[in-house]
Structures are given as structure tokens and as C-alpha cells.
């Protein structure tokens, strides 16, 4: 059987990552997050889709453990207008600088959270004015984040001012050896 042409493979990869985004964040998220010009990188070892870039900036990584997306700050910035209030956690002004540096968001600092958030969901953490501070994984449900006064609400992966994933290491950029 002849191998598929590269254009068809690229189109199928784009459909796949958009479908993952639609499943994870709701219909239409794939188009909002991944425009036609994205570059999709596959693992050399497994051949699976691994990273999605737009003009050299990493937008998202496909997690090997569950096949869902882990967003970067750049990806969250693209997706935020589409989401509205969904998948967002609002933290106090007091906690904002720490969260922006990549520190965990604690429940006592959560002012509002989407009640549809479940533990393990990918979430955007924002300041009271709506500006993006960080991306991470929910530890508590959205309702628990607001009710609880102790414990971690969101384990931050990347903040706008630091933390893992805030900047793309050169080793992961397309074309790096």
C-alpha cells in the first residue's frame, strides 16, 4: 500500500487536534485554537502527535497519558476569547502575582470558578479584571474551589511570568536538533 501524501497527513493531523480541542473545550474550540497554518510535530519514536506550533510558538502538547491537550500561555491566549467564562478560575489580586510566576492557586484565593470544572480539567487562571495569569490542571471541582478555604485549587503548569512551559525551550522548537 502506497504511503499517504504529506498534504493529506497534515490535513488529517489538523482535524485530529481540532477534534481533541472540541471534545475538551467545546465545539468550535479547535478552530479558535488551531488556525490552518499551525505546524504539527509528531514523536520520532512513536509517530504520535506531540506538539502544535503557530509561527514558532508552542500552543499545546498532546498528553500521552490521556490524549488530551495541555495548553501553553500562547495557546490559552488564543483560546480565552472563545471560552468566555468556561474553564476559567478567577483569583484575588493578592494571589495574582504568585500565580503569574507559576505558583499553585489556592482555594482561599479563588473568587469565582466555572461550576462545570472537574478535577483534572485544563483551566485558565485569570485576574479579577479577566487578564490571563496562568494555565494549569484543576485539583478541585469549580464549586469546591469557591467553597473550600484550604488546599490547592489549581496546579499551575505555566504562568505569564514564569513556571514550566511559560517559554518554549529552544530544544522543543521546530527545526532544533
C-alpha positions as CSV (number, residue, x, y, z in Angstrom):
1,X,0.0,0.0,0.0
2,X,1.4,3.4,-1.0
3,X,2.1,6.0,1.7
4,X,-0.3,8.9,2.1
5,X,0.7,12.2,0.6
6,X,2.1,14.7,3.1
7,X,-0.7,17.2,2.4
8,X,-3.3,14.6,3.4
9,X,-1.4,13.6,6.5
10,X,-1.2,17.3,7.5
11,X,-5.0,17.7,7.0
12,X,-5.8,14.6,9.0
13,X,-3.5,15.7,11.8
14,X,-5.1,19.2,11.9
15,X,-8.6,17.5,12.0
16,X,-7.4,15.3,14.9
17,X,-6.0,18.1,17.1
18,X,-9.1,20.3,16.4
19,X,-11.4,17.3,17.3
20,X,-9.4,16.9,20.6
21,X,-9.9,20.6,21.4
22,X,-13.6,20.5,20.5
23,X,-14.0,17.5,22.8
24,X,-12.0,19.0,25.6
25,X,-13.3,22.7,25.5
26,X,-16.5,22.5,23.5
27,X,-17.5,22.7,19.8
28,X,-15.6,25.4,17.9
29,X,-12.6,25.4,20.2
30,X,-10.4,23.5,17.7
31,X,-10.8,26.3,15.0
32,X,-10.3,29.0,17.6
33,X,-7.1,27.4,18.9
34,X,-5.6,25.9,15.8
35,X,-5.7,28.0,12.6
36,X,-4.9,26.4,9.2
37,X,-1.2,27.5,9.4
38,X,-0.3,25.5,12.5
39,X,2.7,23.1,12.4
40,X,2.1,19.7,14.0
41,X,5.1,17.8,15.3
42,X,5.0,14.0,15.8
43,X,7.1,12.0,18.1
44,X,10.0,10.4,16.2
45,X,9.8,7.3,18.3
46,X,6.1,6.6,18.4
47,X,4.8,8.6,15.5
48,X,2.0,10.2,17.6
49,X,1.1,13.8,17.5
50,X,3.1,15.6,20.2
51,X,3.2,19.4,19.8
52,X,1.3,22.0,17.9
53,X,3.1,25.3,17.0
54,X,1.9,28.5,15.4
55,X,4.7,30.6,13.9
56,X,7.3,29.0,16.1
57,X,5.3,29.4,19.3
58,X,4.1,26.3,21.1
59,X,0.3,26.3,21.5
60,X,-0.4,22.9,23.0
61,X,1.0,19.5,23.7
62,X,-1.0,16.3,23.4
63,X,-0.6,14.4,26.7
64,X,0.5,10.8,26.3
65,X,-1.4,9.6,29.3
66,X,-4.9,10.6,28.2
67,X,-4.6,12.1,24.7
68,X,-6.0,15.5,25.8
69,X,-4.3,18.9,25.4
70,X,-2.0,20.7,27.8
71,X,-2.1,24.4,26.9
72,X,0.7,26.8,27.0
73,X,0.3,30.5,27.7
74,X,0.2,31.2,23.9
75,X,-2.5,28.6,23.4
76,X,-4.5,29.9,26.4
77,X,-4.3,33.5,24.9
78,X,-5.8,32.2,21.6
79,X,-8.5,30.1,23.3
80,X,-9.5,32.6,26.1
81,X,-11.9,34.8,24.0
82,X,-13.7,31.7,22.7
83,X,-14.2,30.2,26.2
84,X,-15.8,33.3,27.8
85,X,-16.3,32.2,31.4
86,X,-15.9,28.5,30.8
87,X,-12.9,26.7,32.1
88,X,-11.7,29.8,33.9
89,X,-10.8,30.4,37.6
90,X,-10.6,33.9,38.9
91,X,-8.1,34.5,41.7
92,X,-7.8,37.5,44.1
93,X,-5.4,40.4,43.4
94,X,-3.4,39.3,46.4
95,X,-2.7,35.9,44.8
96,X,-2.3,37.1,41.2
97,X,1.5,37.9,41.2
98,X,2.3,34.5,42.7
99,X,0.1,32.6,40.2
100,X,1.6,34.6,37.4
101,X,5.0,33.3,38.5
102,X,3.8,29.7,38.2
103,X,2.9,29.0,41.8
104,X,-0.2,27.0,42.7
105,X,-3.6,28.7,43.0
106,X,-5.1,28.0,46.5
107,X,-8.8,27.7,47.1
108,X,-8.9,30.5,49.7
109,X,-7.9,33.0,46.9
110,X,-10.5,31.8,44.3
111,X,-13.1,34.5,43.8
112,X,-15.1,32.7,41.0
113,X,-14.8,29.5,39.1
114,X,-16.8,27.9,36.3
115,X,-19.1,25.4,38.1
116,X,-18.6,22.9,35.2
117,X,-14.9,22.5,36.0
118,X,-14.0,18.9,37.2
119,X,-10.8,17.8,38.8
120,X,-8.2,17.1,36.2
121,X,-9.6,19.6,33.7
122,X,-7.3,22.0,31.9
123,X,-8.1,25.5,33.1
124,X,-7.1,29.1,32.6
125,X,-6.4,31.2,35.7
126,X,-7.3,34.9,35.4
127,X,-7.1,38.0,37.5
128,X,-10.3,39.8,38.6
129,X,-10.0,42.1,35.5
130,X,-10.0,39.0,33.3
131,X,-6.4,39.1,32.2
132,X,-4.7,35.7,31.8
133,X,-2.3,34.8,34.6
134,X,-1.6,31.1,34.1
135,X,-2.7,27.7,32.8
136,X,-2.9,24.5,34.8
137,X,-4.9,21.5,35.9
138,X,-7.8,21.7,38.3
139,X,-7.3,19.8,41.5
140,X,-10.8,20.6,42.8
141,X,-14.2,21.0,41.1
142,X,-15.3,24.5,40.2
143,X,-17.8,24.5,43.1
144,X,-15.3,23.2,45.6
145,X,-12.8,25.9,44.6
146,X,-15.2,28.6,45.7
147,X,-16.5,26.8,48.8
148,X,-13.2,25.4,50.2
149,X,-10.9,27.7,52.2
150,X,-7.9,25.4,52.3
151,X,-5.8,23.4,49.8
152,X,-4.7,23.7,46.2
153,X,-7.4,24.6,43.7
154,X,-5.3,24.6,40.5
155,X,-1.8,23.1,40.0
156,X,-0.2,25.7,37.7
157,X,1.9,24.4,34.8
158,X,2.9,27.8,33.4
159,X,2.4,31.4,34.5
160,X,2.8,34.5,32.3
161,X,5.9,35.5,34.3
162,X,7.5,32.0,34.8
163,X,7.0,28.4,35.7
164,X,7.5,25.4,33.4
165,X,6.1,26.0,30.0
166,X,5.9,29.8,30.1
167,X,8.5,29.9,27.4
168,X,9.3,27.3,24.8
169,X,12.8,25.9,25.4
170,X,14.9,26.0,22.2
171,X,15.2,22.2,22.2
172,X,11.5,21.9,21.5
173,X,11.2,24.5,18.7
174,X,10.7,23.1,15.2
175,X,14.0,22.6,13.4
176,X,16.0,22.3,16.6
177,X,18.4,19.3,16.7
